Amino acid sequence: MRAMSNTAQTLPSGRVALGQQEPAIALGPLDGRYRPQTAVLVDFLSEAALNRERVHVEVEWFIHLCEQRALPGLEPLSEEQKAGLRALVTSFDAASVAELAELEAVTVHDVKAVEYYIGRRLPELGLEHLTPLVHFACTSEDINNLSYALGVKDAVEQAWLPAARSLVAAVWQMARETKATPMLSHTHGQPATPTTLGKELAVFAHRFERQLRRIEGTTFLGKINGATGTFAAHTAAAPDTDWPQISRTFVRGLGLTWNPLTTQIESHDWQAELYADLSRFNRILHNLCTDVWSYISIGYFQQIPVEGATGSSTMPHKVNPIRFENAEANAEISCSLLDTLAATLVTSRWQRDLTDSSSQRNIGVAFGHSLLAISNVVKGLDRLDVAEETLAADLDGNWEVLGEAVQTAMRAEAIAGREGMDNPYERLKELTRGHRVDAARMRGFIAGLGLSEATARRLSELTPGGYTGLAEELVDEFGD
């Protein structure tokens, strides 16, 4: 890394102006502090990646028009020519980015710069006579919508989904390992019917999987139909060509779903649908964080210290749940951006305005904060130990939670015709509400109810730790 310039500008305060330093200093955390966790998205959702996809779409449109003989005089290209054009995409690098920036400085138009960039390279492929075919009958949005769709599709399939699946696998693994570990529930923050730790984690894993199925089923739409979606320029140039068919086969050939009816822009509804699903996944992740954070705070989980790490600058005993707190914050930021994108992108004034252009430049940021949240939760879960003694002690201190079991068994006995089972809820309420009940008191109460011998024996043998119903079986049956 190069050192800061010794000829740095200064701010009015007298401080060095960091923004002009070399190497560039990141403004945002995703490109600075957290870049190792989010750098994978650069290949799909950065400005450079967008330009590479623009080159890709322009090149494939050029080849497709030739293959389809869409215009009089066009013939399919040779394999060498097609390979040469596609090499513009596979060899796209920092020098390409710099050249495009130079072109855009003149054109003041990013897509036009791509057109000129490709045009410069046609002579060496023996295609100089087809320079007018680059960007033929296209509006910028024909190229942009397809480029964004390809970038988002790759980001979802190659970066976000693998990370999310790893998270869900980690939650399922933890759920299976703790499926039989009894835990006192807390509804409304109060002691409630016991469960198992694994079953509670399985609930989150199951919720995550529903969202993953929705995200995996995303339909990525694309269009290429001209300035207002009418193929007007296409038919003016070649009225005998079946332009809708050429458009359809081209979009499908890119691995996208063809949208036949649009204005100048592809309507972005698919993006809004995807971002809503991603946002919902984030919110479930946020819920997992708050629950785990709370379990840590009451001692149900112990955090494994990282050697050499500092929990607090002044309190050396602390091991703070920073992974889950970091994930909460980043999930919230991601949701805010995704929600804004989903709300903004579905509206375009008449046939076109540019609000979508500015909005879509933040897609990578929204994905980045989600990816960062996922990464932190995976790391956080890996540093947890279950405090089984604490769980057991909490259960043993709350025998009143068996009141539900006793009064429900009394109801069943009453339905079966047993006498003396009147007002079971009220009788248990009198025993348990506002009172601590220990094992002896609960068992003494059960013995005096007049239950059948089998029911009385079953209930007297019940403990809070054993009152978990089918929790373990549920994890086994519905687990990953």
C-alpha positions as a printed Julia matrix, in Angstrom:
480×3 Matrix{Float64}:
   0.0     0.0     0.0
   1.37    3.4    -0.96
   1.9     6.01    1.7
  -0.2     9.15    1.9
   0.9    12.02   -0.26
   3.25   14.53    1.39
   1.58   17.35   -0.54
  -1.82   16.83    1.03
  -4.4    19.59    0.99
  -5.67   20.88    4.31
  -9.16   21.56    5.56
 -10.21   24.92    7.07
  -9.65   23.31   10.47
  -6.0    22.72    9.58
  -6.45   18.95    9.36
  -5.13   16.96    6.41
  -7.78   16.43    3.7
  -7.99   12.63    3.69
 -10.3    12.43    0.69
  -7.52   13.39   -1.71
  -5.0    10.83   -0.45
  -3.53    7.89   -2.3
  -4.45    5.14   -2.01
  -8.1     6.1    -1.9
  -9.62    6.06    1.58
 -13.07    4.47    1.7
 -16.01    6.68    2.57
 -18.29    3.8     3.57
 -17.67    0.83    5.87
 -18.43   -1.79    3.23
 -15.44   -0.64    1.17
 -13.32    0.01    4.24
 -13.6    -1.77    7.57
 -15.8    -4.61    6.31
 -14.46   -5.1     2.8
 -13.2    -8.66    3.46
 -16.78   -9.75    4.2
 -18.4    -7.95    1.25
 -15.73   -7.87   -1.49
 -17.37  -10.81   -3.27
 -20.2    -8.45   -4.34
 -17.77   -6.22   -6.24
 -17.77   -8.79   -9.03
 -21.52   -8.43   -9.5
 -22.89   -5.14   -8.17
 -20.11   -2.56   -8.45
 -19.98    0.17  -11.09
 -17.19   -1.75  -12.81
 -19.27   -4.94  -12.82
 -22.22   -3.02  -14.26
 -20.05   -1.76  -17.1
 -18.74   -5.25  -17.76
 -22.33   -6.5   -18.0
 -23.16   -3.62  -20.35
 -20.32   -4.74  -22.61
 -21.63   -8.3   -22.3
 -25.18   -7.33  -23.33
 -24.02   -5.13  -26.21
 -21.73   -7.86  -27.52
 -24.39  -10.55  -27.32
 -26.96   -8.29  -29.01
 -24.48   -7.66  -31.82
 -23.87  -11.41  -32.24
 -27.58  -12.24  -31.95
 -28.58   -9.78  -34.67
 -26.03  -11.36  -36.98
 -27.07  -14.9   -36.1
 -30.73  -14.05  -36.76
 -29.96  -12.09  -39.95
 -32.16   -9.42  -38.45
 -31.15   -6.84  -41.07
 -30.59   -7.17  -44.81
 -26.96   -7.98  -45.46
 -26.21   -9.48  -42.05
 -24.59  -12.91  -41.88
 -23.58  -15.0   -38.88
 -20.13  -14.15  -37.57
 -17.23  -16.55  -37.69
 -16.34  -18.43  -34.53
 -13.16  -16.38  -34.28
 -15.1   -13.11  -34.49
 -17.58  -14.21  -31.85
 -14.75  -15.34  -29.59
 -13.01  -12.02  -30.11
 -16.12  -10.06  -29.17
 -16.78  -12.19  -26.1
 -13.18  -11.75  -25.04
 -14.05   -8.09  -24.44
 -16.11   -9.37  -21.52
 -13.84  -12.09  -20.17
 -10.78   -9.81  -20.31
 -12.54   -6.78  -18.85
 -10.16   -5.36  -16.22
  -8.93   -2.21  -14.51
  -7.6    -0.83  -17.79
 -11.05   -1.31  -19.3
 -12.62    0.56  -16.41
 -10.17    3.43  -16.87
 -10.78    3.63  -20.61
 -14.54    3.7   -20.11
 -14.12    6.48  -17.56
 -12.17    8.51  -20.11
 -14.86    7.96  -22.74
 -17.63    8.86  -20.31
 -15.84   12.08  -19.42
 -16.36   13.09  -23.07
 -19.79   11.56  -23.74
 -21.18   12.38  -20.28
 -23.19    9.2   -20.81
 -22.18    5.82  -19.42
 -23.93    3.59  -21.97
 -22.71    5.66  -24.92
 -19.2     5.22  -23.58
 -19.69    1.45  -23.71
 -20.87    1.72  -27.32
 -17.73    3.62  -28.3
 -15.55    1.25  -26.29
 -16.79   -1.71  -28.32
 -16.68    0.2   -31.59
 -12.97    0.9   -31.12
 -12.26   -2.83  -31.12
 -14.18   -3.88  -34.2
 -11.46   -3.13  -36.79
  -9.04   -5.66  -35.28
 -11.79   -8.29  -35.65
 -12.51   -7.39  -39.25
 -15.87   -5.94  -38.26
 -15.33   -2.23  -38.79
 -18.09   -2.19  -41.42
 -20.54   -3.31  -38.72
 -19.8    -0.46  -36.32
 -23.37    0.88  -36.8
 -24.66   -2.44  -35.47
 -23.33   -1.72  -31.97
 -26.27   -0.58  -29.8
 -28.58   -1.01  -32.79
 -32.15    0.23  -32.15
 -31.43    0.31  -28.42
 -32.23    2.84  -25.78
 -29.88    2.93  -22.8
 -32.44    1.17  -20.65
 -32.45   -1.8   -23.03
 -28.85   -2.35  -22.01
 -29.13   -1.25  -18.39
 -32.11   -3.35  -17.37
 -30.49   -6.5   -18.7
 -27.13   -5.62  -17.14
 -28.67   -5.01  -13.73
 -30.72   -8.2   -13.97
 -27.61  -10.23  -14.78
 -25.6    -8.6   -11.98
 -28.33   -9.03   -9.38
 -28.97  -12.62  -10.49
 -25.3   -13.48  -10.12
 -25.08  -11.68   -6.76
 -28.04  -13.64   -5.46
 -26.98  -17.01   -6.8
 -23.22  -16.82   -6.34
 -22.8   -14.63   -3.25
 -25.91  -14.03   -1.15
 -27.6   -17.43   -1.35
 -24.43  -19.43   -0.52
 -23.89  -17.23    2.54
 -27.53  -17.51    3.6
 -27.52  -21.28    3.14
 -24.4   -21.54    5.29
 -26.18  -19.6     8.0
 -29.25  -21.81    7.85
 -27.09  -24.93    7.92
 -25.34  -23.61   11.04
 -28.67  -22.94   12.75
 -29.98  -26.39   11.82
 -26.81  -28.03   13.12
 -27.13  -26.21   16.43
 -30.82  -27.11   16.57
 -30.06  -30.81   16.12
 -27.3   -30.72   18.72
 -29.6   -29.11   21.3
 -32.92  -30.68   20.32
 -33.15  -32.48   23.68
 -31.79  -29.65   25.83
 -34.75  -28.46   27.93
 -35.21  -24.73   28.35
 -37.7   -22.58   30.2
 -39.78  -20.57   27.75
 -40.52  -16.91   28.33
 -43.76  -15.61   26.85
 -44.19  -11.9    27.5
 -40.87  -12.17   29.32
 -42.43  -14.41   31.98
 -41.72  -18.09   32.75
 -43.84  -20.28   30.5
 -44.26  -23.85   29.25
 -40.79  -25.34   28.73
 -39.41  -26.13   25.31
 -36.01  -27.26   24.08
 -33.3   -24.97   22.86
 -33.03  -26.95   19.66
 -36.72  -26.65   18.87
 -36.55  -22.86   19.27
 -33.57  -22.67   16.91
 -35.38  -24.96   14.47
 -38.21  -22.44   14.33
 -35.77  -19.86   12.98
 -34.19  -22.29   10.54
 -37.64  -23.22    9.23
 -38.56  -19.55    8.81
 -35.31  -18.88    6.97
 -35.9   -21.79    4.61
 -39.31  -20.46    3.53
 -37.7   -17.19    2.52
 -34.84  -18.95    0.76
 -37.33  -20.89   -1.35
 -38.98  -17.62   -2.37
 -35.64  -16.02   -3.2
 -34.47  -19.1    -5.1
 -37.67  -18.87   -7.16
 -37.08  -15.26   -8.2
 -37.99  -14.46  -11.79
 -35.36  -12.13  -13.25
 -37.06  -10.16  -16.02
 -35.53   -8.32  -18.93
 -36.59   -6.4   -22.01
 -35.06   -5.07  -25.24
 -37.76   -3.27  -27.22
 -36.65    0.28  -27.81
 -37.28    3.8   -26.57
 -40.9     3.32  -25.5
 -41.3    -0.45  -25.73
 -42.89   -0.47  -29.19
 -40.04   -1.69  -31.43
 -40.65    1.52  -33.4
 -37.04    2.06  -34.53
 -36.62   -1.64  -35.22
 -39.58   -1.82  -37.57
 -38.66    1.46  -39.24
 -35.28   -0.03  -40.13
 -36.39   -3.58  -40.97
 -40.19   -3.91  -41.17
 -40.14   -7.54  -42.26
 -38.18   -8.82  -39.24
 -39.99  -10.51  -36.37
 -38.58   -8.21  -33.71
 -40.58   -9.54  -30.75
 -39.24  -13.01  -31.48
 -35.68  -11.74  -31.76
 -36.14   -9.86  -28.48
 -37.63  -12.9   -26.77
 -34.89  -15.3   -27.83
 -32.18  -12.8   -26.95
 -33.41  -12.16  -23.4
 -33.97  -15.84  -22.78
 -30.53  -16.58  -24.17
 -29.06  -14.41  -21.44
 -30.73  -16.62  -18.84
 -33.49  -14.12  -18.04
 -37.27  -14.1   -18.44
 -38.6   -11.94  -21.28
 -40.93   -9.09  -20.4
 -42.99   -8.32  -23.54
 -44.83   -5.21  -22.33
 -42.89   -2.28  -20.95
 -42.42    1.47  -21.31
 -38.9     2.68  -21.94
 -37.89    0.85  -18.77
 -38.4    -2.68  -17.59
 -40.91   -2.1   -14.82
 -38.66   -3.44  -12.01
 -41.51   -5.29  -10.3
 -39.34   -8.38  -10.04
 -36.74   -6.34   -8.19
 -39.33   -5.08   -5.72
 -40.47   -8.67   -5.11
 -36.92   -9.89   -4.57
 -35.98   -7.03   -2.26
 -39.1    -7.59   -0.16
 -38.09  -11.23    0.3
 -34.49  -10.31    1.12
 -35.73   -7.73    3.59
 -37.98  -10.3     5.26
 -35.03  -12.68    5.57
 -33.07   -9.84    7.19
 -35.85   -9.24    9.68
 -35.97  -12.89   10.68
 -32.21  -12.72   11.09
 -32.67   -9.63   13.27
 -35.17  -11.58   15.39
 -32.65  -14.41   15.81
 -30.06  -11.86   16.94
 -32.31  -10.3    19.55
 -33.29  -13.71   20.92
 -29.72  -15.0    21.11
 -28.58  -11.68   22.62
 -31.28  -12.04   25.27
 -30.36  -15.66   26.02
 -26.75  -14.55   26.47
 -27.87  -11.82   28.85
 -29.68  -14.29   31.15
 -26.87  -16.81   31.01
 -28.4   -19.49   28.78
 -25.46  -19.11   26.38
 -21.84  -18.51   27.28
 -19.6   -16.83   24.74
 -16.24  -18.4    24.02
 -13.64  -15.64   24.41
 -11.37  -14.89   21.47
  -7.78  -15.01   22.64
  -6.3   -11.53   22.77
  -9.63   -9.8    22.13
 -10.89   -6.95   24.32
 -14.52   -6.96   25.43
 -14.49   -3.55   27.06
 -11.88   -0.82   27.15
 -12.34   -0.49   30.92
 -14.07   -3.67   32.15
 -11.76   -6.61   31.43
 -14.28   -9.26   32.53
 -16.71   -8.55   29.71
 -17.3   -10.65   26.6
 -19.78   -8.55   24.68
 -22.22  -10.1    22.15
 -20.87   -7.8    19.44
 -21.43  -10.19   16.54
 -25.17  -10.18   17.14
 -25.3    -6.43   17.79
 -23.35   -5.77   14.6
 -25.68   -8.06   12.69
 -28.75   -6.28   14.07
 -27.47   -2.92   12.87
 -26.49   -4.14    9.43
 -29.76   -6.02    8.95
 -31.63   -2.82    9.78
 -29.58   -0.77    7.31
 -30.03   -3.39    4.61
 -33.79   -3.5     5.22
 -34.04    0.28    5.01
 -32.3     0.32    1.64
 -34.16   -2.71    0.29
 -37.51   -1.29    1.39
 -36.7     2.02   -0.29
 -35.64    0.27   -3.48
 -38.78   -1.87   -3.52
 -41.0     1.17   -3.02
 -39.18    3.44   -5.45
 -38.49    1.13   -8.36
 -42.12    0.2    -9.07
 -42.97    3.8    -9.99
 -41.83    5.59  -13.13
 -43.43    8.78  -14.43
 -45.13    8.15  -17.75
 -42.73    6.33  -20.05
 -39.5     7.13  -18.18
 -37.82    9.08  -15.44
 -34.4     8.6   -13.88
 -35.27    7.93  -10.25
 -34.59    4.25  -10.86
 -31.14    5.0   -12.25
 -29.99    6.69   -9.07
 -31.76    4.19   -6.82
 -30.29    1.09   -8.44
 -26.75    2.27   -7.78
 -27.39    1.37   -4.14
 -28.33   -2.27   -4.76
 -24.81   -3.4    -3.9
 -24.88   -1.46   -0.64
 -28.16   -3.11    0.39
 -26.78   -6.57   -0.41
 -23.51   -5.76    1.31
 -25.09   -4.91    4.65
 -27.2    -8.07    4.5
 -24.14  -10.18    3.7
 -22.26   -8.55    6.57
 -25.12   -9.31    8.97
 -25.17  -12.95    7.88
 -21.41  -13.24    8.27
 -21.51  -11.86   11.8
 -24.27  -14.21   12.93
 -22.42  -17.25   11.59
 -19.31  -16.18   13.48
 -21.33  -15.37   16.58
 -23.07  -18.75   16.67
 -19.73  -20.48   16.33
 -18.55  -18.82   19.56
 -21.45  -19.97   21.74
 -21.56  -22.66   24.42
 -24.84  -23.82   25.92
 -24.93  -23.22   29.68
 -26.86  -26.39   30.53
 -26.49  -25.93   34.3
 -28.09  -22.49   34.09
 -30.91  -23.84   31.94
 -31.53  -26.67   34.39
 -31.47  -24.37   37.42
 -33.97  -21.99   35.82
 -36.32  -24.87   35.09
 -36.04  -26.23   38.61
 -36.87  -22.82   40.02
 -40.18  -22.61   38.15
 -42.32  -25.63   38.98
 -45.43  -23.48   38.57
 -45.11  -23.93   34.79
 -46.52  -27.43   35.3
 -49.85  -25.82   36.16
 -50.78  -26.0    32.49
 -50.14  -29.74   32.39
 -52.13  -30.42   35.56
 -55.21  -28.39   34.67
 -55.28  -29.83   31.14
 -55.09  -33.37   32.51
 -57.94  -32.53   34.89
 -60.03  -31.37   31.92
 -59.37  -34.67   30.18
 -60.36  -36.59   33.32
 -63.59  -34.57   33.58
 -64.44  -35.33   29.94
 -63.86  -39.02   30.7
 -66.46  -38.79   33.5
 -64.29  -38.54   36.61
 -65.91  -36.71   39.51
 -64.27  -33.8    41.37
 -62.53  -32.24   38.4
 -64.48  -28.99   38.51
 -62.84  -25.62   37.79
 -59.35  -26.96   36.98
 -58.02  -23.65   35.61
 -59.19  -21.68   38.62
 -57.75  -24.18   41.09
 -54.33  -24.08   39.41
 -54.54  -20.31   39.17
 -55.03  -20.1    42.94
 -52.03  -22.36   43.49
 -49.6   -20.78   41.05
 -50.39  -17.17   40.13
 -48.01  -14.86   41.96
 -46.56  -17.76   43.94
 -43.38  -19.75   43.7
 -44.16  -23.45   43.64
 -41.52  -26.06   44.4
 -41.56  -29.78   43.62
 -43.01  -30.78   46.97
 -45.9   -28.33   46.82
 -46.78  -29.23   43.22
 -46.71  -32.95   43.92
 -48.73  -32.52   47.09
 -51.34  -30.58   45.15
 -51.5   -33.29   42.47
 -51.92  -36.0    45.12
 -54.96  -34.27   46.6
 -56.88  -33.76   43.35
 -58.54  -37.19   43.2
 -57.14  -37.97   39.74
 -57.1   -41.49   38.39
 -54.1   -43.49   39.57
 -52.4   -43.52   36.15
 -52.83  -39.78   35.61
 -51.74  -38.9    39.14
 -48.62  -41.05   38.76
 -47.78  -39.56   35.37
 -48.14  -35.98   36.62
 -46.28  -36.6    39.87
 -43.3   -37.89   37.88
 -43.32  -34.83   35.62
 -40.64  -32.16   36.06
 -40.25  -28.79   34.34
 -37.25  -30.17   32.44
 -39.3   -33.14   31.26
 -42.3   -31.08   30.21
 -41.2   -30.39   26.63
 -43.84  -32.29   24.71
 -42.77  -33.32   21.23
 -40.06  -30.68   20.89
 -37.29  -33.16   20.16
 -39.42  -35.14   17.73
 -40.38  -31.97   15.86
 -36.74  -31.18   15.2
 -36.14  -34.72   13.98
 -39.19  -34.79   11.72
 -39.0   -31.33   10.21
 -35.31  -30.58   10.49
 -33.06  -30.1     7.51
